């Protein structure tokens, strides 16, 4: 009975989601990248900060403005997204090697710009 209860509590915690330490990267989110996804659970198309693209000042230029609902950071430093273009508005940090499989109601479909930092303490 104790095993079932422990597993049940773990499963419930996983369903609730939230920001956590990143596990295996979703397909298409390479090492060193930070990926924003259109839908929960890293689905629905993505826009990525890669090794050569370290910032996107207007997510609308990628057809992705106000569309993000999850992220995966496969990057060793912090990164962030903002509610407005040009890194203005409310900043939401994405710490190194973390993920969020389902944004909160407040954050859902709000990202308008994003960039990678070169520090683990930028956020």
PENOR-V641931 format. One record per helix or strand of 3 or more residues. SS is the DSSP state (H for helix, E for strand). FROM is the first residue (numbers start at 1). TO is the last residue. Records with the same first field share a line. If there is no record, write none. Layout:
SS: FROM-TO, FROM-TO
//
This chain:
H: 2-16, 40-42, 59-62, 85-87
E: 19-21, 34-39, 43-49, 70-73, 79-84, 88-94, 98-100, 113-116
//
